[in-house]
Amino acid sequence: MRTSYKVILAGLGVFGLIQFIPRNHNNDPELEKHPLFTDYPTSHTVENIIRFACADCHSNHTEYPWYAKIQPVSMWIDHHVDEGKEHFNIDAWNTYSRKQQKHKIEECIEVIEEDEMPMKGYVKMHERANLTALQKKEITLWAKGLIDSMGRRN
């Protein structure tokens, strides 16, 4: 057998074997209302923007595409979700101190205004996450109002 065929067969074998690596999917049941929205009433429009553009990586429930069942793509997606939740998890909102909450919202404003979020790769695969200028303005105005509201509650 030629060397190139052996390499191809070995590659297919490795690809097949890595499919047995357990997945660490972020699949807690989706909450009817995330704690952030319970603590601070939010318009339906802003909730939908956050649900479609942010929640897959920044909550405890991710809607996975079909290709997330294939390794190593699954590991890559899970890594991004874990990293996103490390930065900000809307389902963990009530576990953050008031200072942490304010800081996390300030960071949200910053990454949206600097066009760092939603991530470009995510937007390419999830058209609903492709925010318009108006949607970005709506979410940043909401976030700035949230910070103001937090200041009044202290």
Contacts in CASP RR format, 6 or more apart in sequence:
PFRMAT RR
TARGET T0000
AUTHOR 0000-0000-0000
METHOD contacts of the structure
MODEL  1
MRTSYKVILAGLGVFGLIQFIPRNHNNDPELEKHPLFTDYPTSHTVENII
RFACADCHSNHTEYPWYAKIQPVSMWIDHHVDEGKEHFNIDAWNTYSRKQ
QKHKIEECIEVIEEDEMPMKGYVKMHERANLTALQKKEITLWAKGLIDSM
GRRN
18 71 0 8 1.000
18 72 0 8 1.000
19 70 0 8 1.000
19 71 0 8 1.000
21 71 0 8 1.000
21 74 0 8 1.000
21 75 0 8 1.000
23 69 0 8 1.000
23 71 0 8 1.000
23 74 0 8 1.000
23 75 0 8 1.000
23 78 0 8 1.000
24 78 0 8 1.000
24 82 0 8 1.000
25 62 0 8 1.000
25 64 0 8 1.000
25 68 0 8 1.000
25 74 0 8 1.000
25 78 0 8 1.000
26 59 0 8 1.000
26 60 0 8 1.000
26 61 0 8 1.000
26 62 0 8 1.000
26 78 0 8 1.000
26 81 0 8 1.000
26 82 0 8 1.000
26 85 0 8 1.000
27 61 0 8 1.000
27 62 0 8 1.000
27 64 0 8 1.000
28 60 0 8 1.000
28 61 0 8 1.000
28 91 0 8 1.000
29 61 0 8 1.000
30 61 0 8 1.000
31 59 0 8 1.000
31 60 0 8 1.000
31 61 0 8 1.000
31 91 0 8 1.000
34 50 0 8 1.000
34 55 0 8 1.000
34 59 0 8 1.000
34 90 0 8 1.000
34 91 0 8 1.000
34 93 0 8 1.000
35 90 0 8 1.000
35 91 0 8 1.000
35 92 0 8 1.000
35 93 0 8 1.000
35 94 0 8 1.000
36 42 0 8 1.000
36 90 0 8 1.000
36 93 0 8 1.000
37 47 0 8 1.000
37 90 0 8 1.000
39 93 0 8 1.000
39 94 0 8 1.000
40 146 0 8 1.000
40 149 0 8 1.000
42 50 0 8 1.000
42 142 0 8 1.000
43 142 0 8 1.000
45 138 0 8 1.000
46 138 0 8 1.000
46 139 0 8 1.000
46 142 0 8 1.000
49 131 0 8 1.000
49 135 0 8 1.000
49 138 0 8 1.000
49 139 0 8 1.000
50 90 0 8 1.000
50 139 0 8 1.000
52 126 0 8 1.000
52 128 0 8 1.000
52 129 0 8 1.000
53 117 0 8 1.000
53 118 0 8 1.000
53 128 0 8 1.000
53 129 0 8 1.000
53 131 0 8 1.000
53 135 0 8 1.000
54 90 0 8 1.000
54 117 0 8 1.000
54 118 0 8 1.000
54 129 0 8 1.000
55 61 0 8 1.000
55 62 0 8 1.000
55 90 0 8 1.000
56 62 0 8 1.000
56 63 0 8 1.000
56 81 0 8 1.000
56 122 0 8 1.000
56 126 0 8 1.000
57 80 0 8 1.000
57 81 0 8 1.000
57 83 0 8 1.000
57 84 0 8 1.000
57 85 0 8 1.000
57 122 0 8 1.000
58 84 0 8 1.000
58 85 0 8 1.000
58 87 0 8 1.000
58 88 0 8 1.000
58 89 0 8 1.000
58 90 0 8 1.000
59 85 0 8 1.000
59 89 0 8 1.000
59 90 0 8 1.000
59 91 0 8 1.000
60 85 0 8 1.000
60 89 0 8 1.000
60 91 0 8 1.000
60 92 0 8 1.000
61 91 0 8 1.000
62 81 0 8 1.000
64 77 0 8 1.000
65 125 0 8 1.000
67 73 0 8 1.000
68 74 0 8 1.000
68 77 0 8 1.000
80 119 0 8 1.000
80 122 0 8 1.000
85 92 0 8 1.000
87 104 0 8 1.000
87 107 0 8 1.000
88 104 0 8 1.000
88 107 0 8 1.000
88 108 0 8 1.000
93 101 0 8 1.000
96 104 0 8 1.000
98 150 0 8 1.000
98 153 0 8 1.000
98 154 0 8 1.000
101 150 0 8 1.000
102 147 0 8 1.000
102 150 0 8 1.000
102 151 0 8 1.000
105 143 0 8 1.000
105 146 0 8 1.000
105 147 0 8 1.000
105 150 0 8 1.000
106 147 0 8 1.000
108 117 0 8 1.000
108 139 0 8 1.000
108 143 0 8 1.000
109 140 0 8 1.000
109 143 0 8 1.000
109 144 0 8 1.000
110 116 0 8 1.000
111 117 0 8 1.000
112 131 0 8 1.000
112 136 0 8 1.000
112 139 0 8 1.000
112 140 0 8 1.000
112 143 0 8 1.000
113 136 0 8 1.000
113 140 0 8 1.000
118 126 0 8 1.000
118 129 0 8 1.000
118 130 0 8 1.000
118 131 0 8 1.000
122 129 0 8 1.000
123 129 0 8 1.000
123 130 0 8 1.000
131 139 0 8 1.000
END
